[in-house]
């Protein structure tokens, strides 16, 4: 594991591309608000930005990137293919549209956002993603919200193994079976809703660790993710909270503190379930 100039550790994905372990997410942020939020995140030191076509704010991300003056090679930009664009016919056009909105020639990571429940079109899309990667339109390809059985079907195609599987993951829903399959295939696990929409922040084990280290509960949970090996993308539009979420490299949780958080697992899902969600 390496450390960037902003002290964020990087994880080397299974295709050799390095990705900052801590990034900034813009889910449920309006396009207009996204520009200011991403600008503040970049000023804070974040270099990995996670968006998606369905968020409707790729243009806002693009404006902030263009105005930042940060060299493109120092940034790591993720976007995602929405359910309505699954299948061979639509996938390529969807990425080209995303690139146009972002104002970029390529993204660093392109994910299939959800597998869907009523079609195998994600398998067709995966093969198109392989072509897009070969053409340099994305540096790495992966999936989001894929369960073990869906991952195994991608692997069984015999081509590229996903670099990342981004899933809901936090102390109350640790997605251990999926994380284990990810690990077995060399797929990095990335956590969305890493704070359980705040539900993890009032747990006694989290509060005790925060008090012991003189940090916030959110900093404790983000630190738990980092020490667990997860990629993590907390979201905030508040500058002070962005800075706090980023300031997690000056302390380390002890083994007992990690275990006390590990045992908080209770299938505490806050978002849709991949087996039933179809957009």
C-alpha positions as CSV (number, residue, x, y, z in Angstrom):
1,X,0.0,0.0,0.0
2,X,1.4,3.4,-1.0
3,X,0.6,6.9,0.3
4,X,-0.1,9.8,-2.0
5,X,1.1,13.4,-1.4
6,X,-2.2,14.0,0.4
7,X,-1.5,11.1,2.8
8,X,-4.3,9.0,1.4
9,X,-3.3,5.3,1.1
10,X,-3.8,3.8,-2.3
11,X,-5.0,0.3,-3.2
12,X,-3.6,-1.4,-6.3
13,X,-6.5,-2.9,-8.3
14,X,-6.2,-6.3,-10.0
15,X,-5.2,-4.6,-13.3
16,X,-2.3,-2.6,-11.7
17,X,-4.2,0.7,-11.6
18,X,-3.8,2.5,-8.2
19,X,-6.9,4.0,-6.5
20,X,-7.0,6.3,-3.5
21,X,-8.6,4.3,-0.6
22,X,-10.6,7.3,0.6
23,X,-12.7,9.2,-1.9
24,X,-15.7,11.6,-2.1
25,X,-19.2,10.6,-3.1
26,X,-21.9,12.9,-4.6
27,X,-25.0,10.7,-4.3
28,X,-28.2,12.8,-3.9
29,X,-26.3,16.1,-4.4
30,X,-27.9,18.4,-7.1
31,X,-25.9,19.2,-10.1
32,X,-25.5,22.9,-9.1
33,X,-24.5,22.0,-5.6
34,X,-22.1,19.3,-6.8
35,X,-19.8,21.8,-8.4
36,X,-19.2,23.7,-5.1
37,X,-19.0,20.4,-3.1
38,X,-16.5,18.8,-5.4
39,X,-14.4,22.0,-5.5
40,X,-14.3,22.0,-1.7
41,X,-13.4,18.3,-1.6
42,X,-10.5,18.8,-4.0
43,X,-9.3,21.7,-2.0
44,X,-9.5,19.5,1.1
45,X,-7.3,17.0,-0.5
46,X,-9.6,14.4,-2.0
47,X,-8.5,13.1,-5.4
48,X,-11.0,10.3,-5.9
49,X,-14.5,11.4,-6.9
50,X,-17.4,9.0,-7.3
51,X,-20.5,9.9,-9.3
52,X,-23.0,8.1,-11.6
53,X,-25.2,8.8,-14.6
54,X,-28.3,8.4,-12.5
55,X,-27.2,11.0,-10.0
56,X,-27.7,13.7,-12.6
57,X,-24.6,15.6,-11.5
58,X,-21.8,14.5,-13.8
59,X,-21.7,17.9,-15.4
60,X,-21.4,19.5,-12.0
61,X,-18.4,17.2,-11.2
62,X,-16.9,18.1,-14.6
63,X,-17.1,21.8,-13.9
64,X,-15.3,21.5,-10.6
65,X,-12.6,19.3,-12.2
66,X,-12.1,21.8,-15.0
67,X,-11.9,24.7,-12.6
68,X,-9.6,23.0,-10.1
69,X,-6.4,23.2,-12.2
70,X,-5.4,19.8,-10.8
71,X,-3.6,17.7,-13.5
72,X,-5.9,14.9,-14.8
73,X,-3.4,12.2,-13.9
74,X,-3.7,13.2,-10.2
75,X,-7.5,12.6,-10.2
76,X,-9.4,9.3,-10.0
77,X,-12.9,9.6,-11.4
78,X,-15.6,6.9,-11.1
79,X,-18.9,6.9,-12.8
80,X,-21.5,4.2,-13.4
81,X,-23.8,2.6,-16.0
82,X,-27.5,2.8,-15.1
83,X,-30.0,0.0,-15.4
84,X,-31.8,1.5,-18.3
85,X,-28.6,1.4,-20.4
86,X,-27.7,-2.2,-19.8
87,X,-27.2,-4.4,-22.9
88,X,-24.9,-4.3,-25.8
89,X,-26.7,-1.6,-27.7
90,X,-26.7,1.1,-25.1
91,X,-23.6,0.7,-22.9
92,X,-21.1,2.4,-25.2
93,X,-23.3,5.4,-25.8
94,X,-23.9,5.7,-22.0
95,X,-20.2,6.0,-21.3
96,X,-19.7,8.5,-24.1
97,X,-22.5,10.6,-22.7
98,X,-21.0,10.5,-19.2
99,X,-17.6,11.5,-20.6
100,X,-19.1,14.4,-22.4
101,X,-20.9,15.6,-19.3
102,X,-17.7,15.2,-17.2
103,X,-15.6,16.9,-19.8
104,X,-13.1,14.0,-19.8
105,X,-11.5,11.8,-22.4
106,X,-11.6,8.9,-20.0
107,X,-12.7,7.8,-16.5
108,X,-10.5,5.9,-14.1
109,X,-13.2,3.4,-13.1
110,X,-16.5,2.5,-14.9
111,X,-19.0,0.4,-12.9
112,X,-22.2,-1.4,-13.8
113,X,-24.4,0.3,-11.2
114,X,-26.8,-2.6,-10.5
115,X,-27.2,-6.0,-12.0
116,X,-31.0,-5.7,-12.3
117,X,-33.5,-8.5,-11.6
118,X,-35.3,-9.3,-14.9
119,X,-32.5,-9.6,-17.4
120,X,-29.0,-11.0,-18.0
121,X,-28.1,-7.8,-19.9
122,X,-25.4,-7.0,-17.4
123,X,-23.4,-9.9,-19.0
124,X,-23.6,-8.2,-22.4
125,X,-22.7,-4.8,-20.8
126,X,-19.7,-6.4,-19.2
127,X,-18.3,-7.5,-22.5
128,X,-18.8,-3.9,-23.8
129,X,-17.0,-2.5,-20.8
130,X,-14.0,-4.8,-21.7
131,X,-14.0,-3.2,-25.1
132,X,-14.2,0.3,-23.7
133,X,-11.3,-0.4,-21.4
134,X,-9.3,-1.7,-24.3
135,X,-10.0,1.5,-26.2
136,X,-8.7,3.6,-23.2
137,X,-12.1,5.2,-22.4
138,X,-11.8,3.8,-18.9
139,X,-8.7,2.6,-17.0
140,X,-10.5,0.0,-14.9
141,X,-13.9,-1.7,-15.0
142,X,-16.0,-3.1,-12.2
143,X,-19.5,-3.6,-10.8
144,X,-21.7,-2.2,-8.0
145,X,-24.3,-4.0,-5.9
146,X,-23.4,-7.4,-7.3
147,X,-24.0,-10.5,-5.1
148,X,-21.7,-13.5,-5.2
149,X,-23.8,-15.4,-7.7
150,X,-23.8,-12.5,-10.1
151,X,-20.1,-12.0,-9.6
152,X,-19.5,-15.6,-10.4
153,X,-21.4,-15.3,-13.7
154,X,-19.2,-12.4,-14.7
155,X,-16.1,-14.4,-13.8
156,X,-17.4,-17.4,-15.7
157,X,-17.4,-15.4,-18.9
158,X,-13.7,-16.0,-18.9
159,X,-12.6,-12.5,-19.6
160,X,-11.7,-9.6,-17.3
161,X,-12.3,-9.9,-13.6
162,X,-14.0,-6.8,-12.1
163,X,-11.5,-4.5,-10.4
164,X,-14.0,-3.3,-7.9
165,X,-17.4,-4.3,-6.4
166,X,-19.0,-1.3,-4.8
167,X,-21.7,-2.4,-2.3
168,X,-23.5,-1.0,0.7
169,X,-21.2,-1.7,3.6
170,X,-20.9,-0.3,7.1
171,X,-20.6,-1.6,10.6
172,X,-24.3,-2.6,10.7
173,X,-24.2,-4.4,7.3
174,X,-20.8,-5.8,6.6
175,X,-21.7,-7.8,3.5
176,X,-19.2,-10.5,4.6
177,X,-20.2,-13.2,2.0
178,X,-19.8,-10.7,-0.9
179,X,-16.6,-9.3,0.6
180,X,-15.2,-12.8,0.9
181,X,-16.0,-13.6,-2.8
182,X,-14.5,-10.3,-3.8
183,X,-11.3,-11.2,-2.0
184,X,-11.1,-14.7,-3.5
185,X,-11.2,-13.1,-7.0
186,X,-8.9,-10.2,-6.2
187,X,-11.7,-7.7,-6.5
188,X,-11.5,-4.6,-4.3
189,X,-14.5,-4.0,-2.0
190,X,-15.8,-0.4,-2.0
191,X,-18.3,0.8,0.6
192,X,-21.2,3.1,-0.2
193,X,-23.3,4.4,2.6
194,X,-20.2,3.9,4.8
195,X,-21.7,5.5,7.9
196,X,-25.1,3.7,7.5
197,X,-26.7,7.1,6.9
198,X,-25.6,8.1,10.4
199,X,-27.0,5.0,12.1
200,X,-23.6,3.7,13.0
201,X,-22.5,6.9,14.7
202,X,-24.5,6.4,17.9
203,X,-23.3,2.9,18.6
204,X,-21.6,2.6,22.0
205,X,-18.5,0.9,20.6
206,X,-18.1,3.8,18.1
207,X,-18.7,6.5,20.7
208,X,-16.2,4.9,23.1
209,X,-13.5,4.8,20.4
210,X,-14.2,8.4,19.4
211,X,-13.8,9.5,23.0
212,X,-10.6,7.4,23.5
213,X,-8.9,9.0,20.4
214,X,-10.4,12.5,20.6
215,X,-12.1,12.2,17.2
216,X,-15.6,12.1,15.9
217,X,-17.7,9.0,15.5
218,X,-17.7,9.4,11.7
219,X,-13.9,9.5,11.8
220,X,-13.9,6.2,13.8
221,X,-16.1,4.5,11.3
222,X,-14.1,5.7,8.3
223,X,-11.0,4.6,10.1
224,X,-12.6,1.2,10.6
225,X,-13.2,0.9,6.9
226,X,-9.7,1.8,6.0
227,X,-8.2,-0.6,8.5
228,X,-10.6,-3.3,7.2
229,X,-9.1,-2.8,3.7
230,X,-12.2,-1.2,2.2
231,X,-12.3,1.5,-0.4
232,X,-14.6,4.1,1.1
233,X,-16.5,7.2,-0.3
234,X,-18.2,9.3,2.4
235,X,-20.5,12.0,1.2
236,X,-21.0,15.5,2.7
237,X,-21.8,18.9,1.4
238,X,-20.5,20.6,4.6
239,X,-16.9,21.8,4.3
240,X,-16.1,21.2,7.9
241,X,-17.4,17.6,7.7
242,X,-15.6,17.0,4.5
243,X,-12.4,18.0,6.2
244,X,-13.1,15.9,9.3
245,X,-13.9,12.8,7.2
246,X,-10.6,13.3,5.4
247,X,-8.6,13.8,8.7
248,X,-8.4,10.1,9.6
249,X,-4.7,9.4,9.3
250,X,-3.5,10.7,12.6
251,X,-4.8,7.8,14.7
252,X,-5.3,4.0,14.6
253,X,-8.0,1.8,16.1
254,X,-6.7,-1.0,18.3
255,X,-7.6,-4.6,17.8
256,X,-10.2,-4.6,20.5
257,X,-11.8,-1.4,19.1
258,X,-11.9,-3.0,15.6
259,X,-13.5,-6.2,17.1
260,X,-16.1,-4.2,19.0
261,X,-17.2,-2.5,15.8
262,X,-17.0,-5.8,13.8
263,X,-19.6,-7.4,16.1
264,X,-22.1,-4.6,15.3
265,X,-23.2,-6.6,12.2
266,X,-27.0,-7.0,12.2
267,X,-28.1,-6.9,8.5
268,X,-28.8,-3.2,8.9
269,X,-29.4,-2.4,5.3
270,X,-30.3,1.2,4.5
271,X,-30.7,1.0,0.7
272,X,-32.3,-1.4,-1.8
273,X,-31.5,-5.1,-2.0
274,X,-29.8,-6.2,-5.2
275,X,-32.1,-9.2,-5.5
276,X,-35.2,-7.0,-5.7
277,X,-34.0,-3.6,-7.1
278,X,-34.7,-3.0,-10.7
279,X,-34.5,0.8,-10.9
